[in-house]
Amino acid sequence: MYRSAFLAAALLSIAQAAKAESGFASYYGGHGHRGEMTCAHRTRPLGSIVTVTSASHSVQCRVNDRGPFVRGRVIDVSIGAARALGMTRAGVVRVSIQ
């Protein structure tokens, strides 16, 4: 009984983690801890790793906060991740998240 409940919970979390979405991303300023690539997402589990792709650039970020709270945006990335994605000039770019 416990084994099947654990297996069902594990499969559900894997399915949710594999769910891809797309939309607009923005970035937040401030000084990150040692240039970590972190992000804020409304529903992904805190501590999970997501891959954010914009144009030909892709980074892996750790979800450490909730947000963004601006309509139409799906994720906020740290300044380090924004630099790696090449979005610091534009401020807001279309991304894909996995």
Secondary structure as UniProt FT lines:
FT   HELIX           2..18
FT   STRAND          21..27
FT   HELIX           33..35
FT   STRAND          38..40
FT   TURN            46..47
FT   STRAND          49..54
FT   TURN            55..56
FT   STRAND          57..65
FT   TURN            71..72
FT   STRAND          73..77
FT   HELIX           79..85
FT   TURN            88..90
FT   STRAND          92..97
//
